[in-house]
Amino acid sequence: MIFKRIAIIGVGLIGGSLGLAVKKRRLARVVVGVGRRPSSIRKALRCGAIDIGTKDLAKGVAGADLVVITTPVCSIPKIARAISGSMKEGAVLTDAGSTKSRIVRAVERCISPKTFFVGSHPLAGSEKRGVLFADKDLFIGSVVIMTKTKKTKSPAVKTLERFWKSLGVARVVIRSPEEHDRIVAEISHLPHLVATALINSADKKSVEFAAAGFKDTTRIAASDPEVWRDICITNKKEILRAIGRYERRLARLKALIKKGRAEELRREFARSKSIREKLR
């Protein structure tokens, strides 16, 4: 699969990695990067993530067969509205946002009937920020969740599925936006909140002695604060449900420790060990 022109809006870690991956596999003749800051565009050009850079949204998406928005989630609907009239007929629009329900509803309302939209979420990334940390192999072996609604067109789904697999993605799954948000609240959003609470609750004098266990557990707390603020705002309902389930589990552990229930504690640890060891 080769596109004549791919436009990537947002030339940070994900957008830069996407550009590098596309260019490595020669999936597009031209990769256009659209950014807010000239410095980011220059960095993306220098590291070879894009062929052309611009701050102009309309100019950036003009003539593109595929447009991917990789900006923070709260800005995605606004960008989609801004480019809707500038995309060519038959072009496919997708995003890489970590939440979907609000994004999909908003974009489907504003997208031109002459173009196609399918939500995407590659479950790959890093706590690092910026195009200088972009990785051409970031998506290899990862999972991508694509969303489908009554308004989603099957040809666009097939095009995007082939595109993601061409980047080395191991598995592409189709879910509703609501199911996507429930899944990621449990396996992505809650862990970040736990890491944040854990590192913020530790005494600074204790943190001086932090070793691999603490560092591994809290690594994701170093992620972009603005990105995670937007994720919490746009997936509020499912995140609160996930927190509730976690609080009940933590309360059970607290009660078992308080009561000295050694065997029940061992079973809790054995259960978590078994589940963790099955993760690929």
N, C-alpha and C positions, 0 to 999 in steps of 0.2 A: 504494500500500500504506500503510494507516494502522493502527497499533497503538493499542489503548486505553491501554496502560500499558507503558512500557519501564523496566526497572531497570538502572542502571549501577553496578557494584560497583568502586570505585576512581575517585576524582574528581581524578586528576592530569591530565597532559598529554593522554594518549590518551582517558581517560574524559571529560574536559572537552570535548575536540574532538568526540568522538562526540555528546555531549549538544547542543553548539552546532549540529552538522550536522543532527541529528534535528529540532531545534526550527526551524532555518532553513527546512527543507523540510516542516515540519508532518507528520512521519511518526508522531507519537504525540500523544495528547491530554494525557498526563501523562508527564514524565520524572522518575524518582526516582533520586537519587544516594545511594549508601551509602559512607561513608568512616569511617576510624578516628579522625580528629581533627576536633573541632568547627570548628577554624580552617579546615581544608580545605573542609568543607561550607559554611561561611559564604562563602568565596571563590567557590565554585562557584555559589552562589545569587546572589551580587552580580553575577557576570559573565554570568548568564543561561544557564548550561550545564544547570541542572536546575530543576525546579519545586518539588520537595520534597526535603529532605535528612534523613538519619537515620544513626545509628551501628548501629542494630539490623538485622542481616542478615535475620532472619525477617520483620520488619515491612517492610523495603525491597523484598523480592521478592514479597510477598503480592499476589496479583491481577495480577501482571505477565504479559503475553503473551510478552515477550522479555526475557531476562536476559543481560547481557554482563559478564563479569568482565575487568577491565582492570588487575588488580594484577600485581606481579612474579610470575614463573612458579612459583616454589617454593610460593607461597601458594594457587595456584589449586585444586589438589585438595582442600585443607583447607576452603576456602570452599565448594566444590561439595558436599562432604559435609555441611557445616553447613546449607546451604539446601535440600538435596534434599527434605526432608519439608515444606517451607514453600511450594514452588512449586505453582501451580495445575495441575490436570490439563490436558494438551495444550500447556503452555508450552514454549518452546524456550530452551535454554541454550547459550551459546557463550562464547568467550573471545577475547582478543587477544594471547595469549602468543607469544613468539618461538621457543619450542621446543614440540614436540608429542608425541613418542612417550610420554614418561612421563606427561604431563598426560592424554592421551586414555585410556591404559590405566587410570589411577587414577580418572578421572571416570566412565568407563563401568562401573566396578565398583560405584560408589556411587550413581549417578543412579537416581531412581525410575523404574520401568517406565511410569509414567503421564505422564512428561515426555520430552523429546527433547534430545539433546546432539549438537552438531557443532562440532568445533574450527575456529577461524578465526585467521588471522594477516594483518592489513592491513600491507602493506609500506610503511608511512608513519610518520613520526615526526620527532623532533628531538633534538639533544643537550641541549635545555633541559628543565627539570623543573618540574612544578607546573601547576595549572589556570590560573594567570595567563598562561601561554604557550599556552593552548589556541587552536586555529584552526578556525573553522567550515568552512574549505575544505581542511583537511589531507588528506582522502582523495580529493580530485578528481584524476583521472588516474592513481591508484595501482593496484597489483595486490593482490588478496586471495587468499591460498591457504587453501582450506577442506579439511579432512581427511575421509576416508571409510574406514570399516572395515565388517566384516560386520555390526556392530551399528547402523550409521548408517541412519536412516530417510529415504527419498527425499523425502517431503513437507517434512521439516525442512530438508533441503539446499536445496530449491527456495525455501522461505520466506526462508532466509538469503541465498541468492544474489540474490533480488530486493531484499532489504534493503540489501545492500552496494552494489548498482548504483544504488539510489535515492539513495545518498550521493555519487554522482559517480565511483565506482570505475570505472576503464576496463576492467578485466578480472578475472574471477573464475575461478580454476582449481581443480580437484579433484585432490588427491594423497593418497597414503597418509601417515600420520604419519612413517614412516621416510624416505620420499622427501622430504618437507618438510624434515626435519632435515638431510638431506644437502645440499639446495639452499642453505638459509640459512647453514649452516656455511661454505660457500664464498663466498657473496656478501654476507653480513652479519657473521657472527661473526668470521671470520678477518680481514676488514679492520679491525674494531675492535681486535683483538689486535695487529695490525701497527701501527696508529696508536699504541696504548699503548706498545708496545716502542720505537717510533721516538722518541716524545717523551721517554721515560724514559732513552733512551741518548744523547740530545743533551746536550752540556755546557751548563750554565746560562749560561756566558759567551757561547756561540754562539747560544743561543735569543734573546738580546737583539736579534739582527740578523734574526730570522725575518721573512720576507716572505710574500707570498700563497701561494707554492708549499707552504711548510712548514705554514702555517696551514690551507690547504685540505686537505692530506693528513692532518693530525692533528685536524681539527675534531671528529670523533666521539669522540676521547679525552676530551672534556669531559662525556660522558654519565654518568648515575647509576651509581656504583660498585656499589651493591647489586643493581641490575638485571642488570648484566653478570656479577657473581659468580654469580647464580642461573642465568643462561644457560649459563655454562661448566660448572656442576655438572650441569645437566639435559641437556646435549647433548655430554657428554664424548667419547663415541666418535667422532662425526662431526667434532667440532672438532679432535681429535687427528689424524684422517686428513687434514683440510684443512691443518693445520700441517705435516704430513709432506710433502705435495705442494709446499707453499710453500717449505719448507726446501730441497727438491731443486732448485727453480727458482733460488732465491737462491744456492745452492752453484754452480750452473752459471754464473751471472753472475760470481760471485767468481772462478771458475777462468778464465773468458774474460778478465777484467781482468788477472789475475795473469800469464797467458801472452801478453797483448798481442794477442789475436785480434780485430783491429779489424773485419773484415768480418762475423764471426760475431756480434759485439756489435751491429753495425748491424742485422743480421737479427732479433735478439731485440727491439730497440727498434721496428723496423718492424712486427713481428708484434703487439706490444702496442698500437702506434698504430692498426693496422687494426681490431683487436678493439674498442678503446675508442671509435673513431669510429662504430661500428655501434650503440652503445648509444643507446636512445631517451631 
